[in-house]
Amino acid sequence: MNEFSRDRYVAHGLVRQGESYLFLRRRDGRYLGGLWDVPGGTVEPGETPAEAAVRECWEEAGLRTTVGDEVTHFENADTNGRDLTFHTITYRLHLADRSPEVRLSAEEHDDFRWLTLTEALDLPLVWHVARTLGGEQR
């Protein structure tokens, strides 16, 4: 990714265990605090979005994963009026361990749940997760 690009990339991962997926609650007082999200974050220079999704899952939940298919790719303008386009990309992430143990990044999240897609739709979700799950239900 070019540092002078007018595009910013954020990558996320849908982590599945059986019929359930991992959801993380964003800590109050932080951006989108109190809402439920999936592991993810900003793509760093020299990193692909797929690599970022795997890295963020490790940093935020302590889970080792491998990347699968791209699920969604949303584009939106910067909400602060800057001349930027944000790309929010979600991938399927496959667990590398059979018995994973979630270890939250306490700075960013204060709770986690393994839920079915239907159960997750009852939570207050970050916008891109709600849109992604709507597509996954079909």
SULBEL-V398066 format. One record per residue. N is the residue number from 0. SS is DSSP state (H for helix, E for strand, L for the rest). PHI is phi in whole degrees, -180 to 180 (NA if undefined). Layout:
BEGIN
[[N	SS	PHI] [N	SS	PHI]]
END
This chain:
BEGIN
[[0	L	NA] [1	L	-81] [2	L	-66] [3	L	-96] [4	L	-64] [5	L	-89] [6	E	-109] [7	E	-123] [8	E	-117] [9	E	-129] [10	E	-120] [11	E	-134] [12	E	-135] [13	E	-90] [14	E	-100] [15	E	-110] [16	E	-134] [17	L	64] [18	L	-98] [19	E	-110] [20	E	-123] [21	E	-86] [22	E	-126] [23	E	-119] [24	E	-91] [25	E	-72] [26	L	-61] [27	L	-56] [28	L	88] [29	L	-109] [30	L	-54] [31	L	60] [32	L	-57] [33	L	88] [34	L	-91] [35	E	-95] [36	E	-139] [37	L	-113] [38	L	-55] [39	E	171] [40	E	175] [41	E	-69] [42	L	-76] [43	L	-85] [44	L	-55] [45	L	82] [46	L	-113] [47	L	-84] [48	H	-58] [49	H	-63] [50	H	-64] [51	H	-64] [52	H	-61] [53	H	-65] [54	H	-61] [55	H	-63] [56	H	-64] [57	H	-66] [58	H	-66] [59	H	-89] [60	H	-128] [61	L	69] [62	L	-108] [63	L	-87] [64	E	-139] [65	E	-121] [66	E	-88] [67	E	-114] [68	E	-70] [69	E	-74] [70	E	-97] [71	E	-143] [72	E	-144] [73	E	-105] [74	E	-120] [75	E	-151] [76	E	-73] [77	L	-63] [78	L	-78] [79	L	-98] [80	L	83] [81	L	-72] [82	L	-82] [83	L	-134] [84	E	-115] [85	E	-98] [86	E	-113] [87	E	-111] [88	E	-116] [89	E	-119] [90	E	-117] [91	E	-78] [92	E	-116] [93	E	-103] [94	E	-65] [95	L	-86] [96	L	-110] [97	L	-74] [98	L	-123] [99	L	-71] [100	L	-121] [101	L	-72] [102	L	-125] [103	L	-69] [104	L	-78] [105	L	-61] [106	L	-67] [107	L	-103] [108	E	-132] [109	E	-124] [110	E	-163] [111	E	-144] [112	E	-148] [113	E	-97] [114	E	-136] [115	L	-71] [116	H	-61] [117	H	-63] [118	H	-63] [119	H	-64] [120	L	-66] [121	L	-84] [122	L	-88] [123	L	-76] [124	E	-100] [125	L	-60] [126	H	-52] [127	H	-70] [128	H	-71] [129	H	-59] [130	H	-68] [131	H	-64] [132	H	-66] [133	H	-58] [134	H	-74] [135	H	-71] [136	L	-71] [137	L	-74]]
END
